[in-house]
Structures are given as C-alpha cells and as structure tokens.
Amino acid sequence: MIPTIQTVAETGSTNEDMKALAAAGEPEGVWLRAARQTGGKGRMGRVWQGQEGNLFASTLVRPGPLDPAAPSLAFVAAVAVHEALTEFTGAGVLTLKWPNDILADTTKLCGMLLESSNGAVVVGIGVNIASAPALPDREATCLHALGATACDAANVLERIAFHFAEWLARWRTYGLEPVIRAWEARAHPRGTPLAAALPDGERIYGTFDGLDPAGTLILHLADGTNRAIHAGDVFLL
C-alpha cells in the first residue's frame, strides 16, 4: 500500500483528527501532518510541545484477527522511525529506549503515542527537526543540532511513512519476533543501567535484560531477580 500524506497548516492534535477519520471509516495508509500543533499529547498524559519546523504526524492501523497484539505496534513504529531518521543522521547516532523513544546519546529526539479508537490504532509521531523544547524531566535535541540540516518535516515524514509500511507488512506476515529482534538491535545494550517509574509511583532500578517475546521490558535487579515492566517511564542512568 502506498501511503497518502495529507497536510494542514495548523491543528490541535493530529491524533485527535485521526481518531475522527477512524470513526468515519478511513482505511489504513493515510497520514496527517500539521505544520503547527497547538494541543499535542505525549505518553503518560504529557503535553507534546509544537514548535514550527518540527514534525507532528499521525496515521492509523486497522488490526485484523490474525495480526499480532495491537499494543505491539509501538515496536513497529519505533523500528520504522529509527530506520527513517538514521537516513538523515547516519548510522550509530540514534538508539531506542523502551518502548519507543528515540535518543541521541541520552537526549530525546522523538516520541510516539499510540491510542485505540473505533477499532483502529492511531499512531502519533513527533520528531524534533528544527528545534528542541525545554523539557522538565529530560534533555531534548533535534535533527538540525545533530548535523542533519538538509531535511524538513515533509521529507522526514515521507521516509517514516515508507519504513512504517514496510515494517507493518513484516509484522503482519512474520509476527512480532523479527520486530523485537530489530528493536533490540537498535536499543542500548544489555546491562545498561535503567530506572523505571511505574504508574503507581514506585521507582525501581536495575539493568536492561532485553525484551520478552511480547515486548515487555525485563529489568535485572540488584538482588539477582528480574522484574517485568509492562507500563511506565524508563530512564537511562
């Protein structure tokens, strides 16, 4: 399927717009990009800041009965976007952090938000291209600061849409296993110290011990046990 990209000058949230399209029966393959976004959302209820010159885009997937579990699309998106952005930065610059943040060293370049709506999964992607916001809990960077100055939101999204379509087809054809392998190959190495802030407020520390077959993060604790992290925020230490 050839992706279709629609562009608007401004919107509140491309995810909210895509939810409306999902309710109206929009098929897979359409992407919506806003030059300016005034009400973007991030994971865990955060606001995604919308400076002009950056990428704010969403698409939708309609999972079928034979597809892997819909939440695993987070890893499809992560691998696809990492692959696309690496075309602009060069190899070895970017890594993945669970579940789908893209980092340059320890600074955040890209975030994603997946939401279920009307039988579809809306995939929202924000990439800092021309500027990076000041975040309260972590440092951020942008593609231009990384030396990738010959790019803009339009051509970055073209590459993301291309790679996403390829990885979505692999996910449907071969299952989640090759996606998880590709994710781990692009992530920080096993043994990397991590902290996990869980939804109930608990904070635990350990080292990265890979993902299980469903994409759950495995954190190796100081007492020698492993802890499965299903939800929460993960920080490199």
C-alpha positions as CSV (number, residue, x, y, z in Angstrom):
1,M,0.0,0.0,0.0
2,I,1.3,3.4,-1.0
3,P,0.9,5.9,1.9
4,T,-1.2,9.0,1.4
5,I,0.1,12.1,3.2
6,Q,-2.3,15.0,4.0
7,T,-1.0,18.3,5.3
8,V,-2.8,21.0,7.2
9,A,-1.4,24.4,8.4
10,E,-2.5,24.0,12.0
11,T,-4.5,21.7,14.2
12,G,-4.9,21.0,17.9
13,S,-3.8,17.3,17.7
14,T,-3.1,15.1,14.7
15,N,-4.1,12.1,16.9
16,E,-7.5,13.6,17.6
17,D,-8.0,14.4,13.9
18,M,-7.0,10.8,13.0
19,K,-9.5,9.4,15.6
20,A,-12.2,11.3,13.8
21,L,-11.1,9.9,10.5
22,A,-11.0,6.4,12.0
23,A,-14.6,6.9,13.2
24,A,-15.6,7.9,9.6
25,G,-14.2,4.7,8.3
26,E,-10.8,5.9,6.9
27,P,-8.7,3.0,5.7
28,E,-5.1,2.3,6.5
29,G,-2.4,4.1,4.6
30,V,-3.3,7.8,5.3
31,W,-1.0,10.1,7.2
32,L,-1.9,13.5,8.5
33,R,0.8,16.1,9.1
34,A,0.3,19.5,10.7
35,A,2.8,22.4,10.2
36,R,1.8,23.6,13.7
37,Q,0.1,21.7,16.5
38,T,-1.4,23.5,19.5
39,G,-2.6,20.6,21.7
40,G,-0.3,17.7,21.1
41,K,-0.1,14.9,23.6
42,G,2.7,12.6,24.8
43,R,2.7,9.4,26.8
44,M,1.6,9.4,30.5
45,G,-0.6,12.5,29.9
46,R,2.2,14.8,29.0
47,V,1.9,17.8,26.6
48,W,3.9,17.5,23.4
49,Q,5.2,20.9,22.6
50,G,4.6,22.0,19.0
51,Q,7.3,24.4,17.7
52,E,7.0,25.1,14.0
53,G,9.6,23.4,11.8
54,N,9.2,20.1,13.7
55,L,7.2,17.1,12.7
56,F,3.7,16.4,14.1
57,A,2.0,13.5,12.3
58,S,-0.4,10.6,12.8
59,T,-1.5,7.5,10.9
60,L,-3.9,4.7,11.7
61,V,-3.7,0.9,11.5
62,R,-6.7,-1.4,11.5
63,P,-5.5,-4.6,13.1
64,G,-7.0,-7.8,11.8
65,P,-7.9,-11.1,13.7
66,L,-4.7,-12.8,12.6
67,D,-2.4,-9.9,13.4
68,P,-0.2,-9.8,16.5
69,A,-1.5,-7.9,19.6
70,A,-2.3,-4.3,18.7
71,P,-0.1,-2.8,21.5
72,S,3.0,-4.3,19.8
73,L,2.5,-1.7,17.0
74,A,4.6,0.5,19.4
75,F,7.6,-1.5,18.4
76,V,6.8,-1.4,14.7
77,A,6.6,2.3,14.9
78,A,9.9,2.5,16.9
79,V,11.9,0.5,14.5
80,A,10.4,2.2,11.4
81,V,11.1,5.7,12.7
82,H,14.6,4.8,13.9
83,E,15.3,3.4,10.5
84,A,14.0,6.6,8.8
85,L,15.8,9.1,11.0
86,T,19.0,7.2,10.6
87,E,18.9,8.1,6.9
88,F,19.4,11.7,8.0
89,T,21.8,11.3,10.9
90,G,24.0,8.4,9.7
91,A,24.4,5.1,11.5
92,G,25.3,4.8,15.1
93,V,23.9,8.2,16.2
94,L,20.4,7.1,17.4
95,T,19.2,4.4,19.9
96,L,15.8,3.2,21.0
97,K,14.6,3.4,24.6
98,W,11.6,1.3,25.7
99,P,9.0,1.4,24.4
100,N,9.5,3.8,21.5
101,D,11.6,6.9,22.4
102,I,14.4,7.7,20.0
103,L,17.5,9.1,21.7
104,A,20.8,10.6,20.6
105,D,23.0,9.6,23.5
106,T,20.7,10.4,26.4
107,T,18.8,13.2,24.8
108,K,15.3,12.8,23.4
109,L,14.7,13.3,19.7
110,C,11.4,11.7,19.0
111,G,8.3,10.5,20.9
112,M,5.3,8.5,19.9
113,L,1.8,8.0,21.3
114,L,-0.5,5.1,20.3
115,E,-4.2,5.3,21.0
116,S,-7.1,2.9,20.3
117,S,-10.1,4.4,18.6
118,N,-13.1,2.9,16.7
119,G,-11.4,-0.4,16.0
120,A,-8.2,1.2,14.8
121,V,-4.9,2.1,16.4
122,V,-3.9,5.7,15.9
123,V,-0.1,6.2,15.8
124,G,1.1,9.7,16.6
125,I,4.8,10.6,16.0
126,G,6.6,13.8,17.0
127,V,10.1,14.5,15.8
128,N,12.2,17.5,16.8
129,I,13.7,18.6,13.5
130,A,14.5,22.3,13.6
131,S,14.4,22.9,17.4
132,A,14.1,21.1,20.7
133,P,11.8,22.0,23.5
134,A,12.9,22.6,27.1
135,L,11.5,19.6,29.0
136,P,11.2,19.5,32.8
137,D,12.4,15.9,33.3
138,R,14.8,15.2,30.4
139,E,17.1,16.8,27.8
140,A,15.9,17.0,24.2
141,T,17.7,17.5,20.9
142,C,16.7,18.0,17.2
143,L,17.9,16.7,13.9
144,H,19.5,20.0,12.9
145,A,21.5,20.1,16.1
146,L,22.8,16.6,15.2
147,G,24.1,17.9,11.9
148,A,21.1,16.7,9.7
149,T,20.3,20.2,8.3
150,A,19.2,19.0,4.8
151,C,15.8,17.9,6.0
152,D,12.4,19.2,6.9
153,A,9.1,17.8,8.2
154,A,7.8,16.9,4.8
155,N,10.7,14.7,3.7
156,V,11.2,13.2,7.1
157,L,7.6,12.1,7.1
158,E,7.9,10.6,3.6
159,R,10.7,8.4,4.8
160,I,8.9,7.5,8.0
161,A,5.8,6.5,6.1
162,F,7.8,4.4,3.7
163,H,9.6,2.4,6.5
164,F,6.4,2.1,8.6
165,A,4.6,0.5,5.7
166,E,7.5,-2.0,5.3
167,W,7.6,-2.9,9.0
168,L,3.8,-3.1,9.2
169,A,3.9,-5.7,6.4
170,R,6.6,-7.7,8.2
171,W,4.6,-7.6,11.4
172,R,1.6,-9.0,9.7
173,T,3.5,-11.6,7.7
174,Y,6.1,-12.9,10.1
175,G,4.7,-11.9,13.5
176,L,6.3,-9.8,16.3
177,E,9.5,-11.8,16.7
178,P,11.5,-10.1,13.9
179,V,10.3,-6.7,15.1
180,I,11.5,-7.4,18.6
181,R,14.9,-8.6,17.3
182,A,15.2,-5.4,15.2
183,W,14.2,-3.3,18.2
184,E,16.8,-4.8,20.5
185,A,19.5,-4.4,17.8
186,R,18.7,-0.6,17.8
187,A,18.5,-0.2,21.6
188,H,21.1,0.4,24.3
189,P,23.0,-2.8,25.1
190,R,22.0,-5.3,27.7
191,G,23.5,-4.4,31.1
192,T,22.7,-0.7,30.6
193,P,21.6,0.8,34.0
194,L,18.0,1.9,34.0
195,A,15.4,3.4,36.3
196,A,11.7,2.6,35.8
197,A,9.0,4.9,37.2
198,L,5.8,2.9,37.4
199,P,2.2,4.2,37.1
200,D,1.6,3.6,40.8
201,G,4.5,5.8,41.8
202,E,7.0,3.1,42.6
203,R,10.5,3.7,41.2
204,I,12.9,0.7,40.7
205,Y,16.4,0.4,39.5
206,G,18.3,-2.3,37.6
207,T,19.9,-3.1,34.3
208,F,18.4,-3.8,30.9
209,D,18.0,-7.5,30.3
210,G,16.2,-7.4,26.9
211,L,12.6,-7.8,26.0
212,D,10.3,-10.8,26.3
213,P,8.6,-12.1,23.2
214,A,5.6,-9.8,23.8
215,G,7.8,-6.7,24.1
216,T,7.8,-6.4,27.9
217,L,10.9,-4.8,29.3
218,I,13.0,-7.1,31.6
219,L,14.8,-5.3,34.3
220,H,17.6,-7.2,36.2
221,L,17.6,-6.1,39.8
222,A,20.5,-5.9,42.3
223,D,19.2,-9.0,44.2
224,G,19.6,-11.1,41.1
225,T,15.9,-11.3,40.2
226,N,14.2,-10.0,37.1
227,R,11.2,-7.6,37.0
228,A,8.9,-7.4,34.1
229,I,7.9,-3.8,33.2
230,H,4.6,-3.6,31.4
231,A,4.0,0.2,31.7
232,G,5.7,3.3,33.0
233,D,8.6,5.6,32.2
234,V,12.1,4.3,31.7
235,F,15.2,6.5,32.2
236,L,18.9,5.8,31.3
237,L,21.2,6.2,34.3
